[in-house]
Amino acid sequence: MQQEPMTEFGYKKIQNELEKLKEERPKVVKEIEKAKEHGDLKENAEYHAAKERLSFIDARLTELSELLANAKVIDPSKLSHKKVGFGSTVKLLDIEEDEEVEYTIVGASESNPERGLISFHTPLAKQLLGKEEGDEVRVKLPKGEIDFEVLEVYYKPIEFKE
């Protein structure tokens, strides 16, 4: 697996989830042992639910550990934001709808479109990279083409939220 760029925010988010799962795992193992004491495992819903949860936890622990092992933490505050790049926050004007939108370009594992955090792998981010204030860009998205004007490119720290 190749290195995956992410911000310190993304790295901490993954570390936090990993630690919570490490704490939860022994509790689920105890639930399985307790459920086994009830006898017939074929009809034991608690046992099957706990086994399913343990399977999920183990898979997620592996996934998160790989992400952290391959993470390349980048501090966007030290990068230039004259042009759209990793860690840049970009304010756009949807020319047709006359609506402003704002996105911050982050690593894949930390994207959260509801919070305005989009992965640099997304079609939108890829087409915005290298653009500067005043540029107009026609972006091809799954829902069609949209014309944007880049209103502002700057750095805005991402706040860690649980």
C-alpha positions, 0 to 999 in steps of 0.5 A: 500500500502506498503512503496516503496523505492526511492532515494531523486532524485525520491522523488523530481521528483515526488514532481515536477510533483505533483506541476506542475499538481496542478498549471495546474488543475485550468487552465483546470477547467477554460478551461472547464468553457469557453468551456461550454459558447460555448453551445452544449457540444455534438459537443464541442471538446474543452470541451471534451479535457479539461474534458479528461485532467482534468480526467487525472490530477485528477488521476495522482494527486491521484497516485503521492500523494499515491507514496509520502505518501508511499515513503521510501527515502533512501540515497544511499550515506550512503550505502555500495556499495561493493555488488550490492544493492539499489542505486548502479551503476554497470558496466557490461560486456556483455561477448558474445557481449564484450560490457560494460553497466552501470545501477543504481538500483533505485525505481520503480517510478524513473526508466528510462532505457534510462538514465541507471536507472533501478528499483530494481523490474526488472529481471536484477536488482533482479539477480544482487543484492548481486553480487560483482566486478569480479562475473560472472552472467547468467541473464535470461531476456525476450529476453533470457539469457545473461552472464555478468561480474560485472566490477565495483560496486560504488555509483554515485549520480543521477542528477535531470533533469526536 
